Amino acid sequence: MIEPGLIYHMLFISATLFFIGVYGFFTRRNLVTMLMSVELILNSVNLNFIAFNKYLWYDKLDGLFFTIFIIAIAAAEAAVAIAIIINLYRSHQSIDVEKAEEMKF
């Protein structure tokens, strides 16, 4: 079983990662940095799953399975997003979000 003091530290790190990711997503205009911010948010969720699994149900592996599933989804999401970014760069010579408005129509 994990100490109660240790879970506070893990949750603080997780919250810090989450808010850095949200800040990066809303303030950056580069698609690659926005993708990295989404990955930070997903990693903070993974850290929460592991922390709560170890604190509440230390004899089960549910949090670990959710974490592995999220990592697999994040890898697929990153592959698709990078393919879209490469295609956007080839057509517009930029990965700026403002120049990607043409893709809406």
N, C-alpha and C positions, 0 to 999 in steps of 0.2 A: 504494500500500500504506500502511496506517495504522501509526503508530508503536506499539511495544509498550507504552510508557508511557501512551499515550492510551487504549488499550483498557482498562487498569486503572481509569482514571477513569470511563470509560463503564460498566464493570461495577459499579463502586462506586455510581454514581448509580442504575443499574438495581436493584441489591440494596436500596438505600435506599428506592426507590419501592415495591419488592415488600413489604418489611417494614412500611412505613407502611400499605400497603393491607391486609395481613393483620391488623395491629394494629387498624386502623379497622373491619375487618369483624367481628372477634371482640369488640370492646369497645363498639361503638355499638348502640343499640336502634332508631334511626331508619332506615327502609327506604331513604330517599334517600341518606343517608350510607353505608349499606352498598353501595348501587349504585355510588356514587362510589369506594368502596374497591375494588370489583371492577374498575372501569375503570382504577384505578392499577395493579393487578396486571397487567392486559392490556397496559398501556403499558410496563411494565417488561419484559415478554416481547418486545414490539416492539423496544425498545431493544437487547435481547440479540440478536435476529435481525439487526438492522442492524449492530451492532458485529462480530459474528462473520462476517457476510457480507463486510464491508469488510476484516477482518483475514485471513481464511482464503482466501476466493475473491473477490478484489477485481475480477476480470474477469467475474463472473457476477452475475445479478440475483435469485437464488433467495430471499435474505433479504428483499428488497424485495417480492417477490410474496407471501411468507408474511405480511409485515406488512400489506400491503393487504388480504389475505384476513381477517386478524384484525380489522382496523379495520371491515370490512364486517360481520363477525359481531358485533362489539361494538355497532355501531349498531343492528342488528336486536335484539340482546339488550336494549339500553337502551330501545328503543321498546316492546317487550313488557313489560318490567319497569315502565316508567312507566305503561303502561295498567293493569297490575295494581295499582299503588300508587294511582292515581286511583280505581279501582273500590273498593279497600279503604277509602280515605278517605271516599268517598260513603256507604258502608254503615256504617262504624264511627266516623266523625268523628275518626279518629286514624291515624297511620302508624307507630305503635309496634309493634314485633315481638311484644311480649307480648300485645297485643290481637288479633293476627292468628292466634292459635291455633285459633280457630273454623273457619278455612278448611281445617284438616286433615281434617275429617270431611265 
